[in-house]
Amino acid sequence: MLDFLNRFFPPPKFIDFPITGLDISDRSIKFVELTQTASGRRLKRFGKKDLPPGIIVSGEIKKADEFSSLLASIFKPLKINRVFAAMPEERAYVNVIKLPEMDISSMRDAVELELSQVIPLPAEEIIFDFELLPAIITASDAIITENLPLHRDVIVYAFPRSVVQNYLNAYLNAGLFPESFTMETVSLSRALMPGGKSPLPVMIIDFGKTRTSFVIVAEGLVRFSSTVNIAGQELDGAIAKALNIAPDAAEKIKKEKGLAKTAGNQTVFDALLPAVSAIADEASRHVLFWNSHAEHVHKSSPEIAKIILTGGDANLIGLKDYLAHKLGLPVERGNPWINVASFENYIPEINFNESFTYSAAIGLGLMALRGE
């Protein structure tokens, strides 16, 4: 499991205290704490607080003192001080590196030597971790030649060291002690994939307020992630402009009518279509690239099997059907509680539609509960 913090910034250790999943975006702070009971996993506590614009921009902390003060005002009264924290997808680098066959103990040094080939930063400015991919060939199913030597592929996850250090400082100044820093996209996969894995490659589309992320998960690993700045607030702005109303009123109409193509909703549909179409085009581009590069998934099925929607605007009426039509793939809204409990046995206190905004925090809560 990715664990940048414990390797590079060992935190103080406490015993038998709960750990809270903490997800930070440009415009919100979300946390989820799960607990194990005799009846199964349960939601212990959760919360969400809006972040004023400008404190965090594209995943980068711009006003550290304000950020720390806000965190302290939320978590000190709750006596929360240990967290599993997500790192923003916008600041991440994800890439595959080919290495000769070697002992596992030698791989970290070998990966570090290759970082400059795939990440546009000096090695000393990077914090990274990596996962081994399944062997691409075996003696029984391929002939090893000079053009295709025996090798191992590793997938590298990296962040600028300064970004990690800035988040760590902000948390410590707020009285929070991160036990682990994990890519936001990894926490999404832990929440939305049954058992944290999928037998076939899947694309997660996280349709949020300020950005939309595209995540490809194969063989239990995040293999690709990308972000665009087309998101819920662009939809609100488009409706507000088309109807000459305030953004708050536009957001309400968006939730009530969405992409329903009816005579009474034509203006709203036309206003939303360009942004939603751009998201579909971006998803289609990534699907096409992945499906045409089978080596990315080695012995698993090479093609993406389905799309899973999450994020606050995953609830947009008509979005699922529109994307399914445009992409030619099954599209479903994810269930962030699939690895917590069955709804037949337990209904969490978070409204199901609202829980899409908590997907990453739920994934972090699961990781904290399992000690990943």
N, C-alpha and C positions, 0 to 999 in steps of 0.2 A: 504494500500500500504506500501511496505517496505520503511522505512525512518529512517535508522540508525542515520544519521547525526543530523537531527533536534531534536531527542530525547536526544542524548548524547553530541553533540557538537553544541549548538545553534549558527547559523551564524549571522553576521550582516544582517539587513533587509533593503531592498531598495524598492522603490515604482515605479511601472510602467516602469521597465526596462526589456528588453527581457532576456530570459534564454536560454542558448545553451546546447544541448545534447553533452556530451563529453565521448567518448569511447577510452580507452587506452588498448593496447595490448603490448606484449613483443617487437614488432617491428614497431608499428605505433601509431600515434595520429590521431583520426578522430573526426570531430565535424559537427553537423547539427543544424541549427536554422530554425524553422518553424514560420510562421505567419498566422494569421487569417485575411482574406480579405472578402470583400463583395461577392466575387466569390467562396469562400471556402478556405481551407488550401493551403498554398503555401510554397515552399522552398525559404527561404530568403537568406541564405548563408551557405556554407559548405566548408570543406577543409580536407586535409590529409597530414601528414608529417611523413616520416619514422623515426623511432627511431634507433640509432646506437646499435649494439649488446652489451649486458652487462649492460645497464642502468636499465632495468627491466627484471627479469628472473623468469619464471613461475609465473607471477603475483606479484612478490615481488620486491619492489624498492631497487636496489643495489647502485645506484649513485644518491642520492637525489638532490644534488646541480646541477648536470648536467641536471637532469630531470626538475627541477624548472626553470633553465635558458632557456631551450628549450621551455617550456610552455610560459614563459614570452615573448620570441622572437616572438612567433606565435600570442598570444592573445592581448598583449598590443597595437600593432599597429591597431588592429581591434576594440579596445575599448570593448572587451568582458571581463566581470568580474564575471558574475553569470552563474553557470553551474549546470545541472543535470548530475552527474557523475556515470559511471558504475564501479562496483567493480568486479575484475577478478574472473571468475568461478573457477579457479584452487584453490583459497583460501577459497572457500565457503563450508559450511556444510549445507546439506538439509536432514531433517529427520522428521518422524512422531512420535508424542508422544501421548499416550492415557491418558486422564484425566477423573476423575469422573465428573459427572454432577455438575456444579457449576456456580456461577454468573460470567459474563464476567469480572467484576472488580477484581476478585480474580485470573484470569487465568495467568496473567504475573508472579506473584509470584510462582504459581504452576509449570509453565513451567520452570522457573529458577531453581527450586529444582530438576527437572528431567534432566537438561541439561547434567550432568555428565554421564548419562546412554547412551547417544547417541552421545556425542561430546567429543573427547579425549583431552580436555583442562579444566583447572579449571574455574569455573563459572565467577570469577572476571576477567579472561583474554578473555572473550567473549562479543561481541556485537551481540544481536539477535533481531529478530522480529518474529512474528508468524501470521498465518491466520487460522481461523476456517474452518474445513472441514464439509461438510454436515453430518447431523446425520446419523449414520450407521444403526439404526433400529428405528422403530416406533411401537407403541402398536398394530397397525393394520396389520403389516406384519411380526412380529417375537414375540417369547415368551422370555421374559427376565428371565434368569436363573443365578445361581451362577457362571457358567462357562462363561456366556455372559451377564455381568451386563450392565445396562444403562451407557453409557459414551460418551464423546466427544473426537474426535481426532483433534489435531492441527498440522499443518505443520510448522516446525521451520526452519528459515533461519538464519545462523550465520556466523560471521567472527572473526578471532583473533583480539582483540582490537588493538594490536600493528600495524597490517596491515592497519586498518582504520585510525589510528592516523598518520601513515607515509604518507598516501595519502593526508590526510587533511593538514598536515604541508607543503607538497610539493606544494599543490595548493595555500595555503595562501602565501607562499614565492614567488609564481609566480604572486601574485595579483589576484588570482581567489578565489571566494567565493562560495563553493558548497552549493546549496540549499538542495540537497538530494544525498545520496549514495544509489544506487540500484543494485541488482545483475544483471550482464550482461545478464544472461539467461532470467531474467524477461523482460528486455528491448527488447530482441529478440522476445519474445512472443507477446509483445505489438505491434511490427511492423508487424509480419507475420500472426497473427491470426485475422480474420475479427472481428472488435470490440474488439480485444484483447483477444478473447475467441474462443473456439471450442466446438461444441456439443459432440464430441467424442474425446477420447484420441489421441494425435498426438505426433510423435517424430520429433523434429527438429535436423538436423545434420548440425552443423556449421563447414564447412571444410575450415580452414584458412591456413595461411602461416606457423605458427609454432606449431599449435595444432588443434585437432578436438574435438569438444564438442558434446555430445549427451544429449538432453533435452527432457523430457516427460512433456507435458502440458495436464492437465485434469481439466475440470470444471473451466477453467480460471486461474488455478494456476500451477506454476512450481512444479511438484511433484518429479522430479528426475533430476539430472545432473551429468555428468561424463566427464572427459577429458583424451585424450591420446595424446602423443607427436608424432603422425604420421600425417603429414600434407603436405602442398604444397611443402615445401622445400625438403622433403624427395623424392617426386616425381621428382623434378628437379635434385636432386643428383643421383637418379637411372638412369635417362636418360643420364646425363652427363657421368656417369661411363660406361654405355653400349655403347655410341657412341664416347667416348673419346673427349668430347667437354666441353667448359666452362659452368658454371651454367646458365649464362644469355642466352646463345644460347639454352641450354636445356629447359629453361622456355618457350622460344618462340616456340620451337617444341611441347612442351606439350600443349600449347594453340591452336596450329594449327592442331595437329593430335590426341591428347588425346588417348582414349581407342578404337579408330576405329580399328576393327580387319580386316584389309586388308593385302594383300600380301606385299604391299610396306611399311606397318607400323608394321610388326611383331616384330621387335626388340624393338620398343618403347612400344608396347602393353605388351610384355614380361617383360620389365623393370618396367612398372607401376603396373602390376598385383599383385605382393606380397603386396605392401602397400595398394592398394585399397581393396584387399581381406581381409587384416587385419582389415580395417575399417568396411567392411561388416560383418565380424565375430563379432566384438565388438558390432555393432548395433544389430545383431541377438541375442546376449547374453542378452542384455538389454530388447529387445522385448519379448523374451521367459520368462524372469523372471517376467516382468510386466503382461503378459497375463496369467501367471499361479498363480498370486496373486490378485484375483479379489477384495479383500478387499481394495486394494489401491484406487479404484475409486468409492467405495460405490455404489450409485444407478445409475451411468452412465454405459455405455457399458464397459465391462471389458477389451476389447482388443483394441490395438492400431489400428487406422483406416488407417493411411497413414504416409508417411515420407515426410517432407519438407526440401529441401536442401537450405542452404545459405552459405555465406562466399566466399572468393575470388576464391576458386577452385570448387565451385558449378557449374561453367561453363564448367568443364572438359567434353569434348566430350565423349559420351558413358557412363558417370558415372550414370546418371539417370536410363538408361535401365539396366545396370549391377546390380545396387542395387535392382531394382524391381525384377529382375530374382532371385537374391540370397536370398532376404528377403521374396518374395512372397507377397509383399504389393504394393499398388500404391505409386509411388514416383514422386514428382513434385518439380520444382524449385519455391521457395517462391517469393512472390511479396512484397518487403519492402514498397511499396507505397500504399498498399491496404487500409490503414486507413488514408491516406492523401488526395488522390483525384483519380477519375477515369481517365484513360488515354484518354477517349473520351473528357474530358473537359480540361485536363492539362497534359502536358508532362514536368516532372522535368528536370532540367538542367544536372543532373547526368546521364550519359549513363546507360541504364538498367543493362547490365552485370556488370558494375562497382558498381552499387548500392548494390550488394550483400555484398560488403565489408563494407557498411555503415548501414547494417540492425540494429545493436544495437544502433548506433548513431541516426538513424531515430526514433527508439522506444523511446529513451530518449527525443528526440525533441518533440514527441507527448505527452509524460508524462509532460514535462515542459509546453507545450501549454495548456494542460488540468488542470494543477496544481495538478497532482496526488502525 
